[in-house]
Amino acid sequence: MTGAFLFVYVGIEVSFGGYIDVFSVRWLDESKVQGATLTSIYWGALCVGRAVAALVTPFVHHARYLAWQLLLAIASAAALWVAAEAPAEDVEPGSSGWWLGVVAPTACFGFAIAPLFPGALLVVEELLGHALPARDAGRVVGAAAAGEMILPLLVGALFSVSPVSFCWSQLVLCAGAALIFFTNSGSLLTFKAKQ
């Protein structure tokens, strides 16, 4: 199940980072500079999220932390979709609609998904009660790499039909990742973290 989760997660990470700029240019009619800025905001927020995760991991319940991050990712993708469906004048660069509907969800999305890969590996070890064997770790990483190749291709195919599909595809993928996570790790959500 961890391999399936990381297949979807890495696909989300790469497809969002690869298409947010094109989405903002083609669908929101923004400039290429604004599209590149959104991409930078996304990757910057992801880096900040990884740094925060590294600092807080020793002090939090891992499964619950990841559950909240998944819910934040879903909310961020939904907010971006709402902004994408709004009239163009509501999300013009510099407007509050732009900042609240496009920039903030992009930053929150990057921040939210940041701890999912390393956190999933921590959670699988908690589920197993021991370190993940090397052979199994290789399979999990292979599944993640397959997601990195396949899901951006599918998101791109949908994008070529309708650019707004970028938003709902991210939302659906996040919901799918959450479903896999809760199915696999639900038992950990009810137990107290080991000290």
Salt bridges, closest charged atoms under 4 A:
GLU13 OE1 - ARG50 NH2 3.41
GLU126 OE2 - HIS62 ND1 2.30
ASP136 OD1 - ARG139 NH1 3.07
